[in-house]
Amino acid sequence: MEHFAVFRTPQTILYGRESFKQIGAEAALRGQKALIVSDQVMTSLGYVKECQKYLEHAGVESEIYTGVESEPKDSYVSEGLVHFQNTSCEIVISLGGGSCIDTAKAIAVLATNGGYIGDYRANRTIAEKASIPHLAIPTTAGTGSEATDVTVITNTTTDVKMMIKQPSFMPAVAIVDPLLSISSPQQVTAATGIDALSHAIEAYLSKRAHPMTDTFALSAMKLIIENIKSAYIDGENLDAREAMSLGALQAGMAFTNASVCLVHGMSRPIGALFHVPHGFSNAMLLPAVLEYSKESCTDRLADLGRLFQPGSVPLSNEEAADVAVASVKSLCASLEIPNLKSWGIDETVFKNAISKMAADALDSGSPAYNPRLPTQAELEELYQLCYNYQFTSEERVR
Protein backbone atom coordinates (compact mmCIF):
# COMPACT_ATOMS: atom_id res chain seq x y z
CA MET A 1 0.00 0.00 0.00
CA GLU A 2 1.12 3.59 -0.60
CA HIS A 3 1.90 5.85 2.36
CA PHE A 4 -1.68 7.09 2.28
CA ALA A 5 -4.85 5.83 0.65
CA VAL A 6 -7.79 7.47 -1.08
CA PHE A 7 -11.39 6.26 -1.15
CA ARG A 8 -13.85 8.11 -3.38
CA THR A 9 -17.55 7.36 -3.85
CA PRO A 10 -20.59 9.15 -5.27
CA GLN A 11 -22.08 11.81 -2.99
CA THR A 12 -25.25 9.74 -2.62
CA ILE A 13 -25.89 6.03 -3.13
CA LEU A 14 -29.40 4.62 -3.11
CA TYR A 15 -29.76 0.87 -3.48
CA GLY A 16 -32.45 -1.74 -3.06
CA ARG A 17 -35.76 -2.63 -4.61
CA GLU A 18 -37.75 0.31 -6.02
CA SER A 19 -34.97 2.83 -5.40
CA PHE A 20 -35.44 3.81 -9.07
CA LYS A 21 -38.55 5.70 -7.99
CA GLN A 22 -36.33 8.22 -6.18
CA ILE A 23 -34.75 9.53 -9.38
CA GLY A 24 -37.19 12.45 -9.57
CA ALA A 25 -36.49 13.66 -6.04
CA GLU A 26 -32.71 13.32 -6.47
CA ALA A 27 -32.76 15.07 -9.83
CA ALA A 28 -34.86 17.97 -8.54
CA LEU A 29 -32.16 18.74 -5.98
CA ARG A 30 -29.66 19.32 -8.77
CA GLY A 31 -31.48 20.90 -11.71
CA GLN A 32 -34.71 21.43 -13.57
CA LYS A 33 -33.95 19.79 -16.91
CA ALA A 34 -32.20 16.46 -17.50
CA LEU A 35 -30.68 14.69 -20.47
CA ILE A 36 -31.34 10.95 -20.17
CA VAL A 37 -28.52 8.98 -21.81
CA SER A 38 -29.73 5.49 -22.68
CA ASP A 39 -30.18 3.04 -25.55
CA GLN A 40 -32.89 1.45 -27.65
CA VAL A 41 -33.16 -1.62 -25.42
CA MET A 42 -34.02 0.50 -22.39
CA THR A 43 -36.52 2.40 -24.52
CA SER A 44 -38.22 -0.79 -25.71
CA LEU A 45 -38.42 -2.10 -22.14
CA GLY A 46 -40.20 1.07 -21.05
CA TYR A 47 -37.50 2.15 -18.58
CA VAL A 48 -36.81 5.47 -20.33
CA LYS A 49 -40.48 6.46 -20.27
CA GLU A 50 -40.73 5.37 -16.63
CA CYS A 51 -37.74 7.56 -15.78
CA GLN A 52 -39.35 10.51 -17.53
CA LYS A 53 -42.53 9.92 -15.53
CA TYR A 54 -40.68 10.06 -12.21
CA LEU A 55 -38.89 13.22 -13.32
CA GLU A 56 -42.10 14.88 -14.44
CA HIS A 57 -43.76 14.17 -11.09
CA ALA A 58 -40.85 15.95 -9.41
CA GLY A 59 -41.10 18.95 -11.73
CA VAL A 60 -38.03 18.08 -13.81
CA GLU A 61 -38.17 18.32 -17.60
CA SER A 62 -36.25 15.79 -19.68
CA GLU A 63 -34.66 15.19 -23.07
CA ILE A 64 -33.40 11.82 -24.27
CA TYR A 65 -30.32 10.63 -26.13
CA THR A 66 -30.58 6.94 -26.99
CA GLY A 67 -27.78 6.62 -29.54
CA VAL A 68 -25.57 4.41 -27.37
CA GLU A 69 -24.97 0.98 -28.89
CA SER A 70 -22.82 -1.72 -27.29
CA GLU A 71 -19.39 -0.33 -26.33
CA PRO A 72 -19.19 3.47 -25.77
CA LYS A 73 -17.54 5.50 -28.54
CA ASP A 74 -16.28 9.06 -28.81
CA SER A 75 -18.94 9.67 -31.46
CA TYR A 76 -21.70 8.93 -28.92
CA VAL A 77 -20.12 11.41 -26.52
CA SER A 78 -20.01 14.11 -29.19
CA GLU A 79 -23.62 13.51 -30.26
CA GLY A 80 -24.90 13.43 -26.68
CA LEU A 81 -23.00 16.58 -25.74
CA VAL A 82 -24.46 18.52 -28.67
CA HIS A 83 -27.96 17.40 -27.66
CA PHE A 84 -27.29 18.40 -24.04
CA GLN A 85 -26.12 21.87 -25.07
CA ASN A 86 -28.80 22.48 -27.70
CA THR A 87 -31.62 21.67 -25.28
CA SER A 88 -30.25 23.69 -22.32
CA CYS A 89 -30.14 20.72 -19.94
CA GLU A 90 -28.70 21.12 -16.45
CA ILE A 91 -28.11 17.54 -15.34
CA VAL A 92 -27.33 14.17 -16.92
CA ILE A 93 -29.02 10.87 -16.09
CA SER A 94 -27.60 7.59 -17.38
CA LEU A 95 -29.93 4.62 -17.59
CA GLY A 96 -28.57 1.29 -18.81
CA GLY A 97 -25.40 -0.74 -18.71
CA GLY A 98 -21.84 0.47 -18.38
CA SER A 99 -21.81 1.87 -21.92
CA CYS A 100 -24.60 4.32 -21.15
CA ILE A 101 -23.03 5.30 -17.84
CA ASP A 102 -19.55 5.81 -19.31
CA THR A 103 -20.97 7.90 -22.16
CA ALA A 104 -22.87 10.08 -19.70
CA LYS A 105 -19.76 10.55 -17.56
CA ALA A 106 -17.90 11.94 -20.55
CA ILE A 107 -20.78 14.23 -21.52
CA ALA A 108 -21.04 15.58 -17.98
CA VAL A 109 -17.32 16.42 -17.80
CA LEU A 110 -17.06 17.92 -21.30
CA ALA A 111 -20.14 20.06 -20.70
CA THR A 112 -18.18 22.14 -18.18
CA ASN A 113 -14.55 21.52 -19.16
CA GLY A 114 -14.71 21.33 -22.96
CA GLY A 115 -12.38 19.65 -25.43
CA TYR A 116 -12.29 16.14 -26.88
CA ILE A 117 -12.75 13.23 -24.49
CA GLY A 118 -9.43 11.71 -25.56
CA ASP A 119 -7.64 14.84 -24.29
CA TYR A 120 -8.25 13.61 -20.75
CA ARG A 121 -6.51 10.28 -21.23
CA ALA A 122 -3.39 9.77 -19.07
CA ASN A 123 -4.20 13.12 -17.39
CA ARG A 124 -2.93 15.07 -20.41
CA THR A 125 -5.84 17.42 -19.65
CA ILE A 126 -7.23 17.71 -16.13
CA ALA A 127 -10.94 18.34 -15.61
CA GLU A 128 -10.51 21.24 -13.19
CA LYS A 129 -14.15 22.31 -13.17
CA ALA A 130 -16.82 20.23 -11.48
CA SER A 131 -18.83 18.19 -13.96
CA ILE A 132 -22.52 18.61 -14.65
CA PRO A 133 -24.40 16.62 -11.95
CA HIS A 134 -24.64 13.03 -13.18
CA LEU A 135 -27.14 10.53 -11.75
CA ALA A 136 -26.26 6.96 -12.75
CA ILE A 137 -28.81 4.12 -12.83
CA PRO A 138 -27.35 0.73 -13.81
CA THR A 139 -29.63 -1.94 -15.27
CA THR A 140 -27.07 -4.76 -15.11
CA ALA A 141 -25.11 -6.16 -12.18
CA GLY A 142 -21.73 -5.87 -13.79
CA THR A 143 -19.59 -2.82 -14.49
CA GLY A 144 -20.01 -0.98 -11.20
CA SER A 145 -19.49 2.17 -13.26
CA GLU A 146 -22.16 3.95 -11.24
CA ALA A 147 -19.63 4.15 -8.38
CA THR A 148 -16.35 4.80 -10.21
CA ASP A 149 -14.40 7.80 -11.45
CA VAL A 150 -13.41 5.87 -14.57
CA THR A 151 -14.80 6.04 -18.08
CA VAL A 152 -13.70 3.87 -21.00
CA ILE A 153 -14.40 5.35 -24.43
CA THR A 154 -13.32 3.97 -27.81
CA ASN A 155 -11.43 6.30 -30.12
CA THR A 156 -13.08 5.52 -33.44
CA THR A 157 -10.07 6.80 -35.39
CA THR A 158 -7.41 4.60 -33.77
CA ASP A 159 -9.59 1.71 -32.53
CA VAL A 160 -8.16 2.18 -29.03
CA LYS A 161 -10.27 1.93 -25.90
CA MET A 162 -9.28 4.96 -23.86
CA MET A 163 -9.32 4.37 -20.11
CA ILE A 164 -9.74 7.74 -18.40
CA LYS A 165 -9.68 8.15 -14.63
CA GLN A 166 -10.16 11.47 -12.86
CA PRO A 167 -12.27 12.49 -9.83
CA SER A 168 -14.58 14.64 -11.99
CA PHE A 169 -15.90 11.53 -13.74
CA MET A 170 -17.47 10.21 -10.52
CA PRO A 171 -21.30 10.38 -10.66
CA ALA A 172 -22.98 12.56 -8.07
CA VAL A 173 -25.65 9.93 -7.42
CA ALA A 174 -25.84 6.18 -7.93
CA ILE A 175 -29.25 4.51 -7.86
CA VAL A 176 -28.96 0.71 -7.83
CA ASP A 177 -32.34 -0.99 -8.16
CA PRO A 178 -32.11 -4.78 -8.65
CA LEU A 179 -35.60 -4.81 -10.18
CA LEU A 180 -34.10 -3.21 -13.30
CA SER A 181 -31.67 -6.09 -13.77
CA ILE A 182 -34.48 -8.66 -14.15
CA SER A 183 -34.64 -7.74 -17.83
CA SER A 184 -31.03 -8.93 -18.42
CA PRO A 185 -30.93 -12.04 -20.64
CA GLN A 186 -29.28 -15.14 -19.22
CA GLN A 187 -26.07 -14.74 -21.23
CA VAL A 188 -25.75 -11.08 -20.21
CA THR A 189 -26.35 -12.01 -16.56
CA ALA A 190 -23.45 -14.47 -16.78
CA ALA A 191 -21.01 -12.14 -18.52
CA THR A 192 -21.76 -9.07 -16.41
CA GLY A 193 -21.63 -11.19 -13.26
CA ILE A 194 -18.16 -12.50 -14.11
CA ASP A 195 -17.20 -8.94 -15.02
CA ALA A 196 -18.19 -7.81 -11.51
CA LEU A 197 -16.30 -10.74 -10.01
CA SER A 198 -13.20 -9.77 -12.00
CA HIS A 199 -13.49 -6.22 -10.65
CA ALA A 200 -13.55 -7.49 -7.09
CA ILE A 201 -10.72 -9.99 -7.64
CA GLU A 202 -8.47 -7.50 -9.40
CA ALA A 203 -9.11 -4.84 -6.75
CA TYR A 204 -8.06 -7.38 -4.11
CA LEU A 205 -4.95 -8.46 -6.02
CA SER A 206 -3.94 -4.95 -7.11
CA LYS A 207 -0.68 -3.44 -5.92
CA ARG A 208 -2.77 -0.40 -4.93
CA ALA A 209 -5.15 -2.34 -2.68
CA HIS A 210 -5.62 -1.03 0.84
CA PRO A 211 -7.80 -2.00 3.84
CA MET A 212 -10.86 -0.03 2.69
CA THR A 213 -10.82 -1.52 -0.80
CA ASP A 214 -10.16 -4.98 0.65
CA THR A 215 -13.33 -4.72 2.73
CA PHE A 216 -15.52 -4.01 -0.29
CA ALA A 217 -13.69 -6.45 -2.58
CA LEU A 218 -14.06 -9.37 -0.18
CA SER A 219 -17.73 -8.61 0.43
CA ALA A 220 -18.36 -8.33 -3.32
CA MET A 221 -16.60 -11.62 -4.06
CA LYS A 222 -18.65 -13.42 -1.44
CA LEU A 223 -21.96 -11.98 -2.67
CA ILE A 224 -21.22 -12.79 -6.31
CA ILE A 225 -19.85 -16.30 -5.70
CA GLU A 226 -22.89 -17.24 -3.61
CA ASN A 227 -25.53 -15.79 -5.96
CA ILE A 228 -24.37 -15.70 -9.57
CA LYS A 229 -25.58 -19.19 -10.46
CA SER A 230 -29.00 -18.56 -8.90
CA ALA A 231 -29.39 -15.33 -10.85
CA TYR A 232 -28.29 -17.14 -14.02
CA ILE A 233 -30.68 -20.08 -13.58
CA ASP A 234 -33.67 -17.98 -12.52
CA GLY A 235 -33.51 -14.37 -13.65
CA GLU A 236 -36.56 -13.50 -11.55
CA ASN A 237 -34.93 -14.61 -8.31
CA LEU A 238 -35.04 -11.20 -6.63
CA ASP A 239 -32.87 -12.16 -3.68
CA ALA A 240 -30.11 -13.29 -6.04
CA ARG A 241 -30.55 -10.24 -8.26
CA GLU A 242 -30.34 -7.94 -5.24
CA ALA A 243 -27.18 -9.65 -3.97
CA MET A 244 -25.59 -9.43 -7.42
CA SER A 245 -26.46 -5.72 -7.74
CA LEU A 246 -24.95 -4.98 -4.36
CA GLY A 247 -21.90 -7.09 -5.19
CA ALA A 248 -21.35 -5.22 -8.47
CA LEU A 249 -21.70 -1.88 -6.67
CA GLN A 250 -19.19 -2.87 -4.00
CA ALA A 251 -16.79 -4.23 -6.61
CA GLY A 252 -16.97 -0.90 -8.44
CA MET A 253 -16.22 0.99 -5.24
CA ALA A 254 -13.27 -1.32 -4.62
CA PHE A 255 -11.60 -1.16 -8.01
CA THR A 256 -12.00 2.56 -8.60
CA ASN A 257 -9.97 3.12 -5.45
CA ALA A 258 -7.49 0.25 -5.92
CA SER A 259 -7.34 -0.15 -9.72
CA VAL A 260 -8.01 -3.07 -12.00
CA CYS A 261 -5.06 -5.04 -13.36
CA LEU A 262 -4.10 -7.32 -16.22
CA VAL A 263 -7.54 -8.71 -17.13
CA HIS A 264 -8.87 -5.26 -17.92
CA GLY A 265 -5.69 -4.16 -19.63
CA MET A 266 -5.98 -7.11 -22.03
CA SER A 267 -9.74 -6.85 -22.37
CA ARG A 268 -9.96 -3.31 -23.75
CA PRO A 269 -8.08 -3.99 -27.03
CA ILE A 270 -10.28 -7.03 -27.68
CA GLY A 271 -13.35 -4.86 -27.30
CA ALA A 272 -11.96 -2.10 -29.48
CA LEU A 273 -10.76 -4.30 -32.35
CA PHE A 274 -13.29 -7.14 -32.30
CA HIS A 275 -16.28 -5.45 -30.68
CA VAL A 276 -16.63 -8.05 -27.94
CA PRO A 277 -18.72 -6.53 -25.10
CA HIS A 278 -16.64 -5.66 -22.06
CA GLY A 279 -18.23 -8.21 -19.71
CA PHE A 280 -17.64 -11.08 -22.11
CA SER A 281 -14.04 -10.17 -22.89
CA ASN A 282 -13.19 -9.93 -19.18
CA ALA A 283 -14.82 -13.30 -18.52
CA MET A 284 -12.90 -14.89 -21.43
CA LEU A 285 -9.59 -13.74 -19.95
CA LEU A 286 -10.05 -14.06 -16.18
CA PRO A 287 -9.12 -17.74 -15.58
CA ALA A 288 -5.99 -17.66 -17.75
CA VAL A 289 -4.77 -14.41 -16.19
CA LEU A 290 -5.27 -15.81 -12.68
CA GLU A 291 -3.22 -18.86 -13.65
CA TYR A 292 -0.48 -16.58 -14.96
CA SER A 293 -0.52 -14.36 -11.83
CA LYS A 294 -0.87 -17.08 -9.18
CA GLU A 295 2.80 -17.42 -8.26
CA SER A 296 2.94 -13.73 -7.30
CA CYS A 297 -0.27 -13.54 -5.26
CA THR A 298 -0.70 -16.95 -3.65
CA ASP A 299 -1.82 -15.68 -0.24
CA ARG A 300 -4.46 -13.34 -1.66
CA LEU A 301 -5.75 -15.91 -4.13
CA ALA A 302 -6.02 -18.29 -1.18
CA ASP A 303 -8.61 -15.95 0.37
CA LEU A 304 -10.63 -16.23 -2.85
CA GLY A 305 -10.28 -20.01 -2.84
CA ARG A 306 -11.67 -20.25 0.69
CA LEU A 307 -14.70 -18.21 -0.38
CA PHE A 308 -15.37 -20.74 -3.13
CA GLN A 309 -14.76 -23.69 -0.83
CA PRO A 310 -15.68 -22.78 2.75
CA GLY A 311 -15.63 -25.60 5.26
CA SER A 312 -13.76 -27.30 8.03
CA VAL A 313 -11.11 -28.98 5.87
CA PRO A 314 -7.92 -26.92 6.33
CA LEU A 315 -6.09 -25.90 3.17
CA SER A 316 -2.62 -24.48 2.80
CA ASN A 317 -2.41 -21.15 0.96
CA GLU A 318 -0.97 -22.94 -2.06
CA GLU A 319 -3.86 -25.42 -2.09
CA ALA A 320 -6.46 -22.67 -1.58
CA ALA A 321 -4.93 -20.61 -4.42
CA ASP A 322 -5.23 -23.64 -6.70
CA VAL A 323 -8.86 -23.97 -5.62
CA ALA A 324 -9.44 -20.32 -6.56
CA VAL A 325 -8.14 -20.73 -10.10
CA ALA A 326 -9.93 -24.05 -10.64
CA SER A 327 -13.19 -22.66 -9.24
CA VAL A 328 -13.13 -19.60 -11.51
CA LYS A 329 -12.52 -21.83 -14.53
CA SER A 330 -15.36 -24.12 -13.50
CA LEU A 331 -17.69 -21.17 -12.87
CA CYS A 332 -17.02 -19.71 -16.32
CA ALA A 333 -17.69 -23.10 -17.90
CA SER A 334 -20.90 -23.65 -15.96
CA LEU A 335 -22.14 -20.23 -17.07
CA GLU A 336 -21.24 -21.13 -20.68
CA ILE A 337 -18.74 -18.31 -21.15
CA PRO A 338 -17.32 -18.68 -24.69
CA ASN A 339 -13.67 -18.42 -25.60
CA LEU A 340 -12.52 -16.06 -28.31
CA LYS A 341 -12.59 -18.74 -30.99
CA SER A 342 -16.16 -19.83 -30.24
CA TRP A 343 -17.22 -16.16 -30.17
CA GLY A 344 -16.45 -16.21 -33.88
CA ILE A 345 -13.22 -14.22 -34.13
CA ASP A 346 -11.15 -15.32 -37.13
CA GLU A 347 -7.91 -16.90 -35.92
CA THR A 348 -5.68 -15.33 -38.58
CA VAL A 349 -7.09 -11.86 -37.99
CA PHE A 350 -6.72 -12.34 -34.24
CA LYS A 351 -3.10 -13.47 -34.50
CA ASN A 352 -2.26 -10.52 -36.71
CA ALA A 353 -3.67 -8.17 -34.06
CA ILE A 354 -1.89 -9.70 -31.07
CA SER A 355 1.16 -7.44 -31.16
CA LYS A 356 -0.98 -4.29 -31.28
CA MET A 357 -3.29 -5.57 -28.55
CA ALA A 358 -0.37 -6.36 -26.25
CA ALA A 359 1.14 -2.92 -26.80
CA ASP A 360 -2.22 -1.20 -26.25
CA ALA A 361 -2.80 -3.24 -23.08
CA LEU A 362 0.54 -2.16 -21.62
CA ASP A 363 -0.09 1.43 -22.68
CA SER A 364 -3.39 1.48 -20.78
CA GLY A 365 -1.51 1.34 -17.47
CA SER A 366 -3.67 -1.30 -15.75
CA PRO A 367 -1.21 -4.21 -16.13
CA ALA A 368 1.32 -2.25 -14.04
CA TYR A 369 -0.80 -2.95 -10.95
CA ASN A 370 -0.97 -6.71 -11.53
CA PRO A 371 0.84 -8.83 -8.94
CA ARG A 372 2.99 -10.29 -11.73
CA LEU A 373 4.13 -7.66 -14.22
CA PRO A 374 4.00 -8.97 -17.81
CA THR A 375 6.33 -8.21 -20.67
CA GLN A 376 5.13 -7.56 -24.22
CA ALA A 377 6.15 -11.12 -25.16
CA GLU A 378 4.28 -12.63 -22.20
CA LEU A 379 1.16 -10.68 -23.09
CA GLU A 380 1.33 -11.94 -26.64
CA GLU A 381 1.58 -15.51 -25.32
CA LEU A 382 -1.43 -14.92 -23.05
CA TYR A 383 -3.53 -13.62 -25.92
CA GLN A 384 -2.59 -16.67 -27.95
CA LEU A 385 -3.51 -18.96 -25.04
CA CYS A 386 -6.85 -17.26 -24.48
CA TYR A 387 -7.97 -17.59 -28.10
CA ASN A 388 -8.87 -21.26 -27.64
CA TYR A 389 -8.78 -21.46 -23.85
CA GLN A 390 -10.65 -24.47 -22.48
CA PHE A 391 -12.80 -23.92 -19.42
CA THR A 392 -13.55 -27.03 -17.38
CA SER A 393 -16.63 -27.98 -15.40
CA GLU A 394 -17.98 -31.15 -13.88
CA GLU A 395 -21.54 -30.00 -14.40
CA ARG A 396 -22.97 -27.24 -16.54
CA VAL A 397 -25.66 -25.04 -15.06
CA ARG A 398 -29.07 -25.50 -16.62
N, C-alpha and C positions, 0 to 999 in steps of 0.2 A: 504494500500500500504506500501511496505517496505520504509526505509529511502531514498533509491535511486532506480532507475529503470534502466533496461537494455532493449535495443531494437536492435536485430540483424536481418539482412536480407542478402540475397545473394549480392555479389559485383555488379552484373548486373542483371536487370530484363527487359526482352523484352516481351511485351504482345500485343495482337491484331491480327487481321486476317493477315495471311501469314508471321507472325514472324518466323515460322519454317524455312523459307528460309535463315535465318541469322545464322543457326547453323554452316555452314562452316566457315564463317568469324570469329565467336566467338571462334570456336575450334582452328583455325589457330593461334590465339593470344596466345594459351596456350600449344600447342604441335603439333607434326607432325604425330602421330598415335593414334587412338582412339579405345577403346573397347566399342561397343554399347551393353548395357544390355537391353534386351527386352524379348518378349515372342512370341509364335507361332501365336497368334491372330494378333499382329502388323506385323508379317512377312506376313501373308496371306492377310492382307489389303494393303500391299505394302509400308507401312510407313518405314520399315527398309531399303528397297532398296532406297527409296526416300532420306532418311537421308544419306546413303552412297553416293548418287549422289551429294548432296550438299557439302559433305566433299571432295569428289574427285575434284570438281570444285575449291575448295579452296586450293588444294594441300595437303590434309590430308588423309593419309591411314586409313583403318578401319578394325577391326575384329569384329565378333559378338558373343555374348553369349545369346542364347534365351531359356535357361533352366528354366526360372522363370514360375511357375504355381501357380495361385491363391495367397494364403498368402505366404510372404517371409519366407524362412527357412535358418538355418545355413548351410545346405548342398549346397544351391544355392550360398551362399557367398563363400564357399570354392571352389566350381567348377569354379565360375567366376574369383576368385582371381588367381587360377592356370592358367587359360587361359590368363588373363591379363599379368602375369609374363612370361609365355612361349612365348608370341608373342611380347614382348618388347614394350607394349603400354605405352603411356605417359599421356593420359587423359582418363576419363570415361564419356560416354554419356548414360543417362537413357532415354528410350523412352517407355512410357506405363503408366499404373496406378501406384498407390502408392507402389505396390509390387515390380515393376521394379525399382522405384526410391529408395526405402529403401534398396534393395539389392545392388544397385550401391553405395549408401552412405557407406555401410559397406566395400565394396571392396576398395573404394577410401581411406578410413582410414587405413585399414589393409595393404594396399600396401606400406605405409610409416611407420606405427607404429608396425605392426606385431601382433602376438598372435591370440587368438580365439575371435570371436566377443562377446561372452558372458562375456569375461574378463572385458569389458568396462561397464557392467551393474552396476548401483548404484555407478559409479565413482570408482570402485575397481581398474581399470587401467585408467589412463588419457592419451588421445591421445595428446602428447606434440608436435609432429611434424605435420606440415601442411599436410593435405590430398592431394592426387593426385587431380588435378583440375577436378571437376565434373560438367557437364552441364546437367541439368534436364529438360525434355520435357514431361509434363503430357498430357495424351490423354483423361482424364476424368476430370470433374469439381467436385472434391470431396475431396481428402485427403489433398491438399495444401502442400504435402510433398516437393514440389519443392522449398518452401520458409521456411523450418523448419530445425532446427539442431537436429531433432529427427529421429531415425530409430527404427522400431519394427520388431524384428526377432524372429521366433519360434525356440526354442531349441528342436530339434527332439528327444532328449534323455528323457527329462523331460516333454514334452508337455506343456511348459510354453512360453508364448509370452513375450520376453524380450524387455522392453521399455528402450532405451538408448538415453540419451540426453547429448551432449557435443558440444561446438562450432565447433569442427573440422568436424562434420557431416553436416554442412551447405553447400549446393551446391555453387559453385562459380558463376554459371549462371542459371537463370530460364528463360525458353522460353515458354510462355503460348499462344498458338495459338488455338482459339476456333474452327477453321475449323477441327482440329483433333478430337474434341469431337463429331462431327456429327455421327461418326461410333458407338457410344455407344448405345446399345439396350435400349428400353424403361425402362425395369426393372432396368438396371444398372444406367440409368439417374436418376431414382427416388432414389435409394439407395445412390448413391454417392452425390446427391444433399442434402439429409437429413443428410448425414455424414458431409458435409460442413457446413450446418446449425448448427449441433451439435457442431462443432468446434467453430463457432462464438458465440453461446450461452454460451458454457462453458468458453470460454475466458472472456466473459463479466461478468459471475457469479463468476469466480475464485477469491479466496482470494489474488491472486497475480496480479490481474488486475491493470492497471494504466492508466493514461490519453491517452498515445499513443496507447495502445492495445484497449482501449475503442473506439477510433476513427475508427480503422479498423474493429473491431467487429460489431459496429453499422452499418457501411456502408455495410459490408458483409451480415448481416441479412436482411437489406432492399433490396439489390440486389437479394438475393436468394428468399425471400418471394414473391417478385413481379414477378419473372421470372421462378420459378421452374415448375409451372404447364404448362406454355407455352412450355418450353423445353421438357416436358414429352409428351404433346399432339402432338407436331410437332417437331420432332428431327432435322428438317432442318431449323428451325426458327433461323437464324444466330444472330439476335439481342438478343434473349433469351439465346442462347448458349454463346454469348460473355459476357453477364451480369453474367451468372452462372460461367464462367471461372474466371472472375475478382473477383466475390464474393468468390469463393473457394480459390483463391490466397490471398485475404485480410484476410480471416478466418485463413489460415495457418500462415500468418504473425502475427496475433493476438495471436493465441494459443501458438505458439512456444515461445513467450515472456511473456505470462501470465499463461500458463499451461492449460491443459484440467483437467477434474474433475472426477466425479463418473461414468458418462456414459462410458467413455473410460476405466476406471479401471475395470468395470464389463464386458465390451465388449471383452477385450483381452482373458480372459480364455475361453469364448464361441468360439472364433475363433480357439484357440489352440486345444481344446478338440473335438469340433464338426465341425470344418472346415467351419464355416459360414463366408463368406467374411466380411471384416471389416465394409464396408458401411452398409450392411444389419444388422449386429449385433448392431451397434450404433443406427440405425433407430428403431429397435425392442425395445430398452431400453429407448430411449429419453423421451417419454411422461410419463412413470411411474416414472422415476427419477426426472423429473420436478415436478410432483405431490408430491413426497417425500420431495423435497428440498424447496418447495414454502414458507413455513412458515419462513424460514431463509433468503430469498432473495426477499421478496415481492416487494420492490421498484424497484429493477433491472428487475425482471420479468415484472413489469408494463410497463417498456420501451419497452420490446418485445411485449407485448399485444397491445400497441398503434401503433406499426408498422403493426401488423396484422389487426388492426381495426382503421385506421386513420379517422378522421372526427370531426365534431363540437360537438358531444355529449360528455360532460365531464364525465370522469370515475375516481373514486377513485383509489388509487394504489392497493387496495385489489381487486376491480372489474377488473382492467386492468390485474393484475396477473392471475386471473381466466380465462380471455380471452386468455392470452398467452398459458396456459396449454391446454385449450379446442381447441384452434386453431392448436396447434402442433398435437394433437390427430386427429383432423379432417383432417389435411394435410396428415398425414401418411396413414389414411384410404383411402383418395381420390387417393393417389398414389399407393394403393394396397400393402402396406408394410405388409409382413406376420408376424405373431407372431412365437415364437419358436416351438410351437406345429404344426402349419400348414407348417412350413419349413420341418418337417418330423423327428424331433428329438424324439427318444423314451422317454416317460415320466419317466419310471423307471430308465433308464440310466442317464437321466438328473438329477433326484432327488438324485441319488447316487453320482453325481459329485458336487452337490451344495456346500458342505462344502469346498472342495478343491478350487472351483472357488472363493468363498468368501475370502478365505485365500490368494489366488494368487492376487485377486483384491486389497486387502489391501496392500499386499507386493509390488505392483507396484508403490505405492506412490501417484498416481493421486487422489484417493478419499480424501486425506488429504487436498486438496485445494477446495473441495466442500463446499458450504455455510453451509450445514448441514453435520456434520461428522458422518458417520455410524459406528455402531458396527458390529462385525462378525455376530451376530444374526439378525440384521436388514438387512444386505446384503443377508443373506440366505432367509429371507422373501421376499425381492425384487426379487431375482431370481425366487422364487416360483410364485410370482405374474406375472412376465413377461412371464412365460412359456405359459400361455393361455390368455394373456392380450388382451382385446377387444378394438380396436380402434373404434371410432364413426365418422360418416360422414353423412350429410344430402344428399349429392349428390356425387357419385363417378365420377372421371374424366374419360372421354372416348375420 
